[in-house]
């Protein structure tokens, strides 16, 4: 969805480009009825600024922006209701529990829909192919992204991948230095600017390993350093910012990647699941009979 893309890019835009984005988001229908020059006048900028805004979104022209906006407006009523923003992301001290639940659920659902709608299918396929064929897989992440790195390890390990999550930079760099072109890396960083993730990622790339970034900023250093970048979108609310606001959408990316790798390595994956499916049951505590 184009408005979701604009909303996600807005915090990273310069002042004049941000003005254009804010006006587009405020009234997309009005924008579709005017020219680039008219939008420039409405925002106090210029036609050239509007063109730069479009290019910054990865669009070829202002005409493409109009097409994307028109298509979005013609989608289902549920999408229109979401765009109207009836339920905002803020939770006030006087809000009751029902509103707290509704705000959080809506924010997470919106982030999941945006991540799924805007997910680059070709990038996901390239990433899955790289992991499926890798001799060994490193996953890098620190802090909140370290939790995602460990989740990624758990999923891939369960389908027979030789994978390890590194959440400490010295260990990560040591592992990266030992990689070969037969190996692959997944670097997880919400900001895409985490030094402790970027350093081993670059080192792995120097060793010839295939590299995948999972980040909230497709123009970040981590995304730019990787062969393939997968982008998540935020479900932030009051009290849930940064990694906490994006975790569900990042896990959606990880699950899609995991499922595709399992497909591509079907025999190994199903054999691994069959060989380990009994383990959880053997550790279950059974209730005592009275």
Buried (B, 14 or more C-beta within 10 A) or exposed (E): BBBBBBBBBBEEBEEBBBBBBEBBBEEBEEBBEBBBEBBBBBBEBBBEBBBBBBEBBEBEEBEBBBBBBBEBBEEEEEBEEBBEEEBEBEBEEEEEEEEBEBBBEBBBEBBBBBBEBBBBEEBBBBBBBBBBEBEBBBBBBBBBBBBBBBBBBEBBBBBBBEBBBBBEBEEBBEBBEBBEEEBBBBBBBBBBBBEBBBBBBBBBBEBEBBBBBBBBBBBBBBBEBBBBBBBBBBBBBBEBEBBBBBBBBBBBBBEBBBBBBBEBBEEBBEEBEEEEEEEEEEEEEEEEEE
